[in-house]
């Protein structure tokens, strides 16, 4: 055999080897591919308060709850959900099968008939409160908020204390403007809240009147702000990493609640500092962001009753501080804080049979510039912006 023929044989052997390897890889890939063809992802059943929803459900299917009339699931942006005012999701409820259009069971959920007569109700007449802060313990099933005086706004902040089961909250024909630095309703624990609004309801968070300079005077701030803000401060302090982390303005809260002290930040207390301040002055402090009207660390199931008119407004950001007048420096005004979202929550299911309007709070005004004796001045601070009307971290369902 010639040398040329020998080379041809070797090249042919190499080609066969590569072809064999290619076919083996292709067959393995085909096996994996066809093994997965026809497989269906299991449907996951979950809930936001009393709203049941399905994840990974087939979009060309329909679903209902076996044993409950008119229990068809609503398809909202690809998420199937079921809500009936007469039923609640409960670990102590009866197991119900969720079935598809062919009657095949795809999951189960525990539901119980709602019986308002059996609920433990905490009644809050906002017109007759001794304190603007109301704390609701885990002993109650329902909070009913109303007003015995019409056409008036009341400063109220409602805290849901730690509990191990969802809670129902009802606002009926009430107008609330929370105290400074306080939401209308907040729960920093991971528990669902079923919120129902009836009649004409106005819920507005308190404004944030403080700048970053006030943070440097934290001890004084803590002792002077009103009762509601004090309680909110304490709750947020205990919930760093949970509720604090879901808020816009998180930088402020991280600084404020992680233990910034007056000793660390008050750097102008000695004589030299005061002399230096006289010559150079300082820029105005930036304003702080507002707080949300409804802040729920867990899920919020929001039901707007038939013919109800509901308005929810986030708290306004604080104005920026003014730059100080100085002999040599042209100091700038501080920027205003951003207005807060109306709602901040983990998951949100909205069932509106009336009208729901959400507004972010207003941004704070920019601070005035500081002047020199010659009339020169720094820049006016920028007005604060606004956050989104609602911030939902996980699943959002709209009916």
C-alpha positions in Angstrom: 0.0 0.0 0.0 1.3 3.4 -0.9 2.0 6.2 1.6 -0.9 8.2 0.1 -3.4 5.3 0.6 -2.3 4.9 4.2 -3.0 8.6 4.9 -6.4 8.3 3.3 -7.3 5.4 5.6 -6.2 7.3 8.7 -8.2 10.3 7.6 -11.2 8.1 7.0 -10.9 6.6 10.4 -10.8 10.0 12.1 -13.9 11.1 10.2 -15.8 8.0 11.2 -14.8 8.6 14.8 -16.0 12.2 14.8 -19.2 11.2 13.0 -19.9 8.6 15.6 -19.3 11.1 18.5 -21.7 13.6 16.8 -24.4 11.0 16.4 -24.1 9.9 20.0 -24.4 13.5 21.3 -27.3 14.1 19.0 -29.1 11.0 20.2 -28.6 11.9 23.9 -30.0 15.4 23.3 -33.0 14.0 21.5 -33.6 11.6 24.3 -33.6 14.4 26.8 -35.8 16.6 24.6 -38.4 14.0 23.9 -38.5 12.9 27.5 -39.6 16.4 28.5 -42.1 16.7 25.7 -45.6 16.4 27.1 -44.6 16.9 30.6 -46.6 19.6 32.5 -45.4 21.8 35.3 -47.4 21.2 38.4 -49.8 24.0 39.3 -49.0 25.8 42.5 -51.9 26.9 44.7 -51.3 30.0 46.8 -53.2 32.9 48.4 -53.1 36.6 49.2 -55.4 36.9 52.2 -58.7 35.4 51.1 -57.8 35.5 47.4 -56.8 32.1 46.0 -54.5 32.1 43.0 -52.8 29.6 40.7 -49.3 29.7 39.4 -48.1 27.8 36.3 -51.6 27.1 35.2 -52.4 26.5 31.5 -53.5 29.7 29.9 -56.0 28.0 27.5 -57.7 26.3 30.4 -60.5 27.2 32.9 -60.6 26.4 36.6 -63.2 26.3 39.4 -63.7 25.0 42.9 -65.6 21.8 43.2 -68.6 22.2 45.6 -68.9 26.0 45.4 -71.3 27.6 42.9 -70.1 30.3 40.6 -66.5 29.6 41.6 -64.7 30.1 38.3 -61.2 31.5 38.5 -60.6 34.9 36.9 -57.6 35.2 34.6 -55.7 38.4 35.4 -52.6 39.0 33.4 -51.9 35.3 33.3 -52.7 34.6 37.0 -55.9 32.7 37.8 -57.6 33.9 40.9 -60.7 33.2 43.0 -62.3 35.5 45.6 -65.7 35.2 47.2 -66.7 37.5 50.0 -68.5 34.6 51.7 -65.4 32.5 52.1 -62.0 32.8 53.8 -58.8 30.9 53.4 -58.2 29.1 56.7 -56.0 26.3 57.9 -59.1 25.1 59.9 -61.3 25.2 56.8 -62.7 22.4 54.7 -60.5 21.1 51.9 -61.9 21.9 48.4 -60.7 20.5 45.1 -59.7 22.9 42.4 -60.6 21.3 39.0 -60.0 22.2 35.4 -62.6 22.2 32.6 -62.4 18.4 32.3 -63.1 18.0 36.0 -59.6 16.9 36.8 -58.3 17.9 40.2 -55.3 20.2 39.9 -54.9 21.3 43.5 -56.7 21.8 46.8 -57.4 24.7 49.1 -58.8 25.0 52.6 -61.8 27.4 52.8 -64.2 28.3 55.6 -67.6 30.0 55.4 -67.2 33.5 56.8 -69.4 34.3 59.8 -69.0 37.9 60.9 -71.1 37.2 64.0 -68.5 34.8 65.3 -65.5 37.1 64.7 -63.8 39.0 67.5 -64.1 42.6 66.5 -62.1 45.6 67.6 -64.2 48.7 66.9 -62.4 52.0 66.4 -64.4 55.3 66.3 -61.8 57.7 65.1 -63.8 60.6 66.4 -63.4 59.4 70.0 -59.8 58.3 70.4 -57.6 59.5 73.3 -54.5 58.8 71.4 -53.8 58.9 67.6 -52.0 55.6 67.8 -54.1 52.4 67.9 -52.4 49.0 68.4 -54.4 45.9 67.5 -53.3 42.7 69.3 -53.4 39.2 67.9 -56.6 38.4 69.9 -58.8 40.1 67.3 -60.1 38.7 64.0 -61.5 41.9 62.6 -60.9 45.7 63.0 -63.8 47.9 62.2 -62.8 51.6 61.6 -65.6 54.2 61.4 -66.4 57.7 62.5 -69.4 59.0 64.6 -68.7 62.5 63.3 -69.1 63.1 59.6 -67.2 65.5 57.3 -64.1 65.6 59.4 -60.6 64.3 59.1 -58.9 62.6 62.1 -55.2 61.9 62.7 -55.0 58.1 63.3 -52.3 55.5 62.8 -53.2 51.8 63.3 -50.6 49.2 64.0 -51.2 45.5 63.6 -49.2 43.7 66.2 -47.5 40.3 65.7 -50.0 37.5 65.1 -50.1 34.1 63.5 -53.2 34.4 61.3 -54.6 36.9 58.8 -56.7 39.8 60.0 -59.7 41.6 58.4 -59.7 45.4 58.5 -62.8 47.4 57.5 -62.9 51.1 56.8 -66.4 52.6 56.4 -67.2 56.2 55.6 -64.1 57.6 57.3 -61.5 60.2 56.5 -58.0 59.7 58.1 -54.9 61.8 57.7 -52.2 60.1 59.8 -49.9 62.1 62.2 -46.5 63.1 60.9 -44.1 60.3 60.0 -46.9 57.6 60.4 -48.8 55.4 58.0 -52.6 55.0 58.3 -52.3 51.2 58.6 -49.1 49.2 59.0 -48.0 45.7 59.8 -44.3 44.9 59.8 -44.9 41.2 60.4 -45.3 38.7 57.5 -49.0 38.2 57.8 -51.8 38.8 55.3 -54.3 41.6 55.7 -57.8 41.5 54.2 -58.8 45.2 53.8 -62.3 46.2 52.9 -63.4 49.8 52.2 -67.1 50.8 52.2 -68.8 54.1 51.5 -66.5 57.1 51.1 -63.0 56.5 52.5 -59.9 58.7 52.5 -56.6 57.3 53.8 -53.6 59.7 53.8 -50.2 59.0 55.4 -48.6 61.6 57.6 -46.0 64.0 56.2 -42.4 63.6 56.9 -41.2 67.0 58.3 -37.6 65.9 59.1 -34.4 66.3 57.2 -31.1 64.3 57.4 -30.0 66.9 59.9 -32.7 65.7 62.3 -31.2 62.2 62.0 -28.1 63.6 63.5 -30.2 64.7 66.5 -31.8 61.3 66.8 -32.2 61.4 70.5 -34.0 64.7 70.4 -36.2 63.5 67.5 -37.2 60.4 69.3 -38.3 62.4 72.4 -40.2 65.1 70.5 -42.2 63.4 67.7 -45.7 62.4 68.5 -46.9 59.1 70.0 -47.7 57.5 66.6 -44.4 58.3 65.1 -42.6 57.0 68.2 -44.4 53.7 68.0 -43.7 53.5 64.3 -40.1 54.1 65.0 -40.0 51.3 67.5 -41.7 48.9 65.2 -39.4 49.7 62.3 -36.4 49.4 64.6 -37.4 45.8 65.4 -38.1 45.0 61.8 -34.9 46.1 60.1 -34.3 43.8 57.1 -38.0 43.1 56.6 -40.5 46.0 56.5 -37.7 48.6 56.4 -36.2 47.0 53.3 -39.5 47.2 51.3 -39.8 50.9 51.7 -38.6 53.6 49.4 -36.3 55.9 51.3 -34.6 52.8 52.6 -31.2 54.6 52.8 -32.7 56.9 55.4 -34.3 54.1 57.4 -31.2 52.0 57.2 -29.2 54.9 58.7 -31.8 56.0 61.2 -32.7 52.5 62.5 -29.3 51.0 62.6 -28.2 53.2 65.4 -26.9 56.5 64.1 -26.2 58.5 67.2 -25.9 62.2 67.9 -22.4 61.6 69.1 -21.3 60.2 65.7 -22.8 63.0 63.6 -22.7 66.2 65.6 -19.3 67.3 64.6 -19.8 71.1 65.2 -19.9 71.0 69.0 -16.4 72.2 69.8 -15.3 75.8 69.7 -13.2 75.4 66.5 -16.2 73.9 64.8 -18.4 76.9 65.6 -15.8 79.3 64.3 -15.4 77.3 61.1 -19.2 77.3 60.7 -19.2 81.1 60.9 -16.9 81.4 57.9 -18.0 78.5 55.7 -21.5 77.8 56.9 -23.0 74.6 55.4 -25.3 73.4 52.7 -28.9 72.7 53.6 -29.7 69.2 54.6 -31.6 67.0 52.1 -35.2 66.2 53.0 -36.3 62.7 53.8 -38.8 60.5 51.9 -42.4 60.2 53.0 -44.0 57.1 54.4 -46.7 55.0 52.7 -50.3 55.1 53.7 -50.7 51.4 53.8 -47.5 49.4 54.6 -48.1 45.6 54.8 -45.1 43.3 54.9 -47.2 40.4 53.9 -50.0 40.1 51.4 -52.8 42.7 51.1 -56.2 41.6 49.8 -57.9 44.9 49.1 -61.7 44.9 48.5 -63.5 48.0 47.4 -67.2 47.5 48.1 -69.9 48.2 45.6 -70.4 52.0 45.0 -67.6 52.8 47.4 -65.2 55.7 46.6 -61.7 55.1 48.1 -58.7 57.4 47.9 -55.3 56.4 49.3 -52.4 58.9 49.4 -48.8 58.4 50.4 -47.1 60.8 52.7 -45.2 63.8 51.4 -41.5 64.1 51.6 -39.9 66.8 53.8 -38.6 70.1 52.5 -34.9 70.5 52.1 -33.0 72.6 54.6 -31.8 76.1 53.8 -28.2 76.7 53.2 -26.6 79.0 55.8 -25.3 82.5 55.2 -21.6 82.7 55.5 -18.7 85.1 55.0 -17.0 83.2 52.2 -19.0 80.2 51.0 -22.0 80.1 48.8 -24.0 77.3 50.3 -26.7 75.4 48.5 -30.2 74.6 49.7 -31.0 70.9 50.4 -33.1 68.8 48.0 -36.6 67.9 49.0 -37.5 64.4 50.0 -39.5 62.2 47.6 -43.2 61.6 48.2 -44.1 58.0 49.3 -46.2 55.4 47.6 -49.8 55.0 48.6 -49.4 51.3 49.1 -46.3 49.2 49.8 -46.8 45.5 50.3 -45.5 42.0 49.7 -48.3 40.8 47.4 -51.5 42.6 46.3 -54.9 41.3 45.2 -57.4 44.1 44.3 -61.1 43.5 43.9 -62.8 46.8 43.0 -66.5 47.0 42.8 -66.4 50.7 43.3 -63.7 53.4 42.7 -60.1 53.2 43.9 -57.7 56.0 43.4 -54.0 55.8 44.5 -51.7 58.8 44.7 -48.1 59.1 45.7 -47.3 61.8 48.2 -45.9 65.2 47.1 -42.2 65.8 46.9 -40.7 68.3 49.4 -39.7 71.8 48.4 -36.0 72.5 47.8 -34.2 74.6 50.4 -33.2 78.2 50.0 -29.6 79.0 49.2 -27.2 80.7 51.6 -25.8 84.2 50.9 -22.5 85.9 51.4 -22.3 89.6 52.6 -21.6 90.5 48.9 -25.0 89.1 47.9 -23.6 86.0 46.2 -25.5 82.8 46.9 -25.6 79.1 46.2 -28.2 77.0 44.4 -31.8 76.4 45.3 -32.4 72.8 46.3 -34.3 70.6 43.9 -37.9 69.7 44.6 -38.4 66.1 45.6 -39.9 63.6 43.2 -42.6 61.0 43.7 -42.5 57.3 44.0 -44.9 54.9 42.2 -48.5 55.0 43.5 -48.0 51.4 44.6 -45.1 49.1 45.2 -45.7 45.3 45.1 -42.8 43.1 45.7 -44.2 39.8 44.7 -47.5 38.8 43.0 -50.1 41.4 41.9 -53.7 40.3 41.0 -56.3 42.7 39.7 -60.0 41.9 39.3 
